[in-house]
Amino acid sequence: RVGLCVLCGLPAAGKSTLARALHRQLPQHTGWACAVLTYDELIPPEAFGPRAPEARPEEQFSLLPRWKRSRRELLQCLESFLLALLTGEPLSRPAAATQPAWKRFLACCRQQGLLSAESHAGAGYRTLAATPGPLYLILDDNFYYRSMRYEVYQLARKYSLSFCQLFLECPLECCLQRNCLRSQPLPEQTICLMARKIEMPELKKNAWEQNSLLLQSAGGTSEDHCAAGLIEQIIALLATALANPVKQNEENTENKEADRAMCAASAIHQADQSCRRIISQAMKDAKDKKVLPREMKSLAEELHKLKAELLEALRQGNHCLENPHSAPAAWVTSSFQQEAANVLNKYIFQ
């Protein structure tokens, strides 16, 4: 039996500390094998930077950002591992995964005793299928979009594996303080942006998120949580998921719900990008019209507040009441453009 456990939350919320605690304590408490896939170690930092001039042709013209391609490669490597584990066949590199990504994944598996080298020269690796009990793979990442977590759920469903989520809730201020103590802290604006975008599990709305546990991480480290008795809660969740693996034919309710959620997230993203372009143009027009600097600041604040209100209306589905026949992103863009023009004129002609 194999389970996939998604460990998610803001940077510096304590995910990696909890992952290490689970890696140590699960075998002691349950006899289960446990391995951790830490995305920060498996996805190189340069994947989040600008595209390199010397990038390969297929990278230069790819529509996907490098960090998205790296996440996709990692999931493909994981799927190759799962397939080898379930069938007993040797591991093989996915066609779409780069050699560096595959090497990083193999190194991670070797370090945790998941692979055994073939005895004859030149052969690859095999998974250690003969584990004394269930195997849990802990995926340690922010997973701030629900669609990111749903991709892992789809993988579990494809191979009838167990699936669950551990979500670490931690106040933004606490995460920022912990981040400052890191040897390589993230930019504060990155964490603040993620805090605004993060999508918590919705157990009542999404059937596929039923096996989820929300943990408070503000009072201390994740090690403290495990020592304080939360390890029992976590084990109970993992055991429930193991007893109820995802069925391949569960395409109905949760699939439609997740598709709707991803479509909504896409519409919000499109609308946000369009509004940002409108704001940029409005600020340029105001500057050309010699609007005073202090007024420029007020103008920017008013436009951003207006954008936030319209995006929230889109999240709440209010656009359906005002214009049910309009595409969501188009409705926000049109509404914002009209209202932004009125705001801009107020500052130009005052």
Residue pairs with C-beta under 8 A, 6 or more apart in sequence:
1 133
1 134
1 135
1 162
1 242
1 245
2 82
2 85
2 86
2 134
2 135
2 136
2 137
2 159
2 161
2 162
3 134
3 135
3 136
3 137
3 161
3 162
3 163
3 164
3 238
3 241
3 242
4 136
4 137
4 139
4 152
4 155
4 156
4 161
4 162
4 163
4 164
5 136
5 137
5 138
5 139
5 163
5 164
5 165
5 166
5 238
5 241
6 139
6 141
6 143
6 149
6 152
6 163
6 164
6 165
6 166
7 15
7 18
7 19
7 138
7 139
7 140
7 141
7 143
7 165
7 166
7 168
8 15
8 141
8 142
8 143
8 144
8 149
8 165
8 166
8 167
8 168
9 15
9 142
9 167
9 168
9 169
9 170
9 198
9 217
10 142
10 144
10 168
10 170
10 172
10 175
10 191
10 194
10 195
10 198
11 142
11 175
11 179
11 186
11 190
11 191
11 194
12 170
12 174
12 175
12 176
12 178
12 179
12 182
12 186
12 191
13 168
13 169
13 170
13 175
13 217
14 168
14 170
14 178
14 217
14 221
14 222
14 225
15 140
15 141
15 142
15 168
15 222
16 38
16 40
16 140
17 221
17 222
17 223
18 166
18 168
18 215
18 222
18 223
18 225
18 226
19 36
19 38
19 138
19 140
20 36
21 222
21 223
21 226
21 231
22 34
22 36
22 136
22 138
22 226
22 234
23 34
23 35
23 36
23 112
23 138
25 226
25 231
26 32
26 34
26 136
26 235
26 238
27 33
27 34
29 231
29 235
30 133
30 235
30 238
30 239
31 132
31 133
32 133
32 134
32 135
32 136
32 238
33 131
33 132
33 133
33 134
33 135
33 136
34 135
34 136
34 137
34 138
35 109
35 112
35 114
35 135
35 136
35 137
35 138
36 112
36 137
36 138
36 140
37 74
37 78
37 108
37 137
37 138
37 139
37 140
38 108
38 140
38 141
39 71
39 74
39 139
39 140
39 141
39 142
40 140
40 141
41 104
41 108
42 74
42 101
42 104
42 105
42 108
43 67
43 70
43 71
43 74
44 70
44 100
44 104
46 52
46 66
47 66
47 67
47 69
47 70
48 66
48 67
49 66
51 59
51 60
51 66
59 66
59 69
62 69
64 72
70 101
71 148
72 96
73 94
73 96
73 97
73 98
73 101
74 101
74 105
75 151
75 152
75 155
76 94
76 96
76 97
77 93
77 94
77 97
77 101
77 102
77 105
78 105
78 137
78 155
79 94
79 155
79 158
80 91
80 92
80 93
80 94
80 97
81 91
81 105
81 109
81 114
81 127
82 155
82 159
82 161
83 89
83 159
84 90
84 91
84 92
84 126
84 127
85 127
85 129
85 135
86 159
88 126
88 129
90 118
90 123
90 124
90 125
90 126
91 106
91 115
91 124
91 125
91 126
91 127
92 124
93 99
93 102
94 102
97 105
106 115
106 125
109 115
109 125
109 127
110 125
113 128
114 127
114 128
115 125
115 126
115 127
115 128
116 125
116 126
116 127
116 128
117 123
117 125
118 124
118 125
118 126
134 162
134 242
136 238
139 152
141 148
142 194
142 198
143 149
144 194
144 197
144 198
144 199
145 197
145 199
145 265
146 199
146 201
146 202
146 206
146 209
146 258
146 261
146 262
146 265
147 258
147 261
147 262
147 265
149 165
149 201
149 209
150 208
150 258
150 261
150 262
152 163
153 163
153 208
153 246
153 258
155 161
156 162
156 163
156 245
156 246
157 163
157 246
157 247
157 248
157 250
158 248
160 245
160 246
160 247
160 248
161 245
161 246
162 211
162 238
162 241
162 242
162 244
162 245
162 246
163 208
163 211
163 241
163 245
163 246
164 211
164 212
164 213
164 237
164 238
164 240
164 241
165 201
165 209
165 211
165 212
165 213
166 212
166 213
166 215
166 234
166 237
167 200
167 201
167 212
167 213
167 214
167 215
168 215
168 217
168 222
169 200
169 214
169 215
169 216
169 217
169 218
170 216
170 217
170 218
171 218
172 191
172 192
172 195
174 217
174 218
175 191
175 195
176 188
176 191
176 192
179 185
179 186
179 188
179 191
199 265
200 214
201 209
201 212
201 214
202 209
203 209
203 210
203 212
205 257
206 254
206 257
206 258
206 261
207 253
207 254
207 257
208 246
208 250
208 254
208 255
208 257
208 258
211 237
211 240
211 241
211 244
212 237
213 233
213 234
213 237
215 222
215 225
215 230
215 234
216 225
217 225
225 231
226 234
264 315
264 328
267 314
267 327
267 328
267 329
268 311
268 314
268 315
268 328
268 329
270 329
271 310
271 311
271 314
271 328
271 329
271 332
271 333
271 336
272 307
272 311
274 329
274 332
274 333
274 336
275 307
275 310
275 311
275 332
275 333
275 336
276 307
278 333
278 336
278 337
278 340
279 300
279 303
279 304
279 307
279 340
282 299
282 303
282 340
282 341
282 343
282 344
283 296
283 299
283 300
283 303
285 344
285 348
286 295
286 296
286 299
286 344
286 347
286 348
287 296
289 348
291 299
291 347
291 348
295 347
298 347
299 343
299 344
299 347
302 343
303 340
303 343
306 336
306 339
306 340
306 343
307 336
310 332
310 335
310 336
311 332
313 319
313 332
314 328
314 329
314 331
314 332
319 326
319 328
319 331
319 332
322 331
323 331
326 334
